[in-house]
Amino acid sequence: MSSEKNTAQNLEQLLERTLFKGRWLLAPFFLGLMFAVVLLLIKFFKQLYTMTLSAFSDSGNHLLVGILTLVDTALLAGLLLIIIFSGYENFVSKLDIDDHKDRPAWMGKVGFSGLKIKLISAIVAISAVELLKVFISSQELTNTQLGWKVGIHLTFVISGVLFSITDYINSKTKSH
């Protein structure tokens, strides 16, 4: 009887260790997202180069849309870094850079809940920039298309508010 119990415990420990080591299967996803940041950097400099060449010949609206595209790209890159750092620290392993002077203050402190809020906030900001770009060149779109774009943005905003409210309620119920 004791031998069967030890075998079952050994199998359970092997399974648990294997599952725990399986977290490393997420690391390639975060490396892939880092590569996406590199691609965004290339896109950023391509847009900046194009804007520089056409700065004197384009309309003010075209230049403004270009600048908003740069802002949008930078926001998306920042969002990816938040996902990479927080996701890696929450699901794979702690980053051993505690003593580095450039370590962001939020690193190691953002849990899954905080990551969701940062993610939805960044998505709302990106959506707002996209909507602003659309309104600057709104003469190219129908009222229906503009309505859909506003509706999609409002969906992101409402989702963000609901996520925040849910998080707030959840934090209050955990503390009691």
Rosetta blueprint (number, residue, H / E / L):
1 M L
2 S H
3 S H
4 E H
5 K H
6 N H
7 T H
8 A H
9 Q H
10 N H
11 L H
12 E H
13 Q H
14 L H
15 L H
16 E H
17 R H
18 T H
19 L H
20 F H
21 K H
22 G H
23 R H
24 W H
25 L H
26 L H
27 A H
28 P H
29 F H
30 F H
31 L H
32 G H
33 L H
34 M H
35 F H
36 A H
37 V H
38 V H
39 L H
40 L H
41 L H
42 I H
43 K H
44 F H
45 F H
46 K H
47 Q H
48 L H
49 Y H
50 T H
51 M H
52 T H
53 L H
54 S H
55 A L
56 F L
57 S L
58 D L
59 S L
60 G H
61 N H
62 H H
63 L H
64 L H
65 V H
66 G H
67 I H
68 L H
69 T H
70 L H
71 V H
72 D H
73 T H
74 A H
75 L H
76 L H
77 A H
78 G H
79 L H
80 L H
81 L H
82 I H
83 I H
84 I H
85 F H
86 S H
87 G H
88 Y H
89 E H
90 N H
91 F H
92 V L
93 S L
94 K L
95 L L
96 D L
97 I L
98 D L
99 D L
100 H L
101 K L
102 D L
103 R L
104 P L
105 A L
106 W L
107 M L
108 G L
109 K L
110 V L
111 G L
112 F H
113 S H
114 G H
115 L H
116 K H
117 I H
118 K H
119 L H
120 I H
121 S H
122 A H
123 I H
124 V H
125 A H
126 I H
127 S H
128 A H
129 V H
130 E H
131 L H
132 L H
133 K H
134 V H
135 F H
136 I H
137 S L
138 S H
139 Q H
140 E H
141 L L
142 T L
143 N H
144 T H
145 Q H
146 L H
147 G H
148 W H
149 K H
150 V H
151 G H
152 I H
153 H H
154 L H
155 T H
156 F H
157 V H
158 I H
159 S H
160 G H
161 V H
162 L H
163 F H
164 S H
165 I H
166 T H
167 D H
168 Y H
169 I H
170 N H
171 S H
172 K H
173 T H
174 K H
175 S H
176 H L
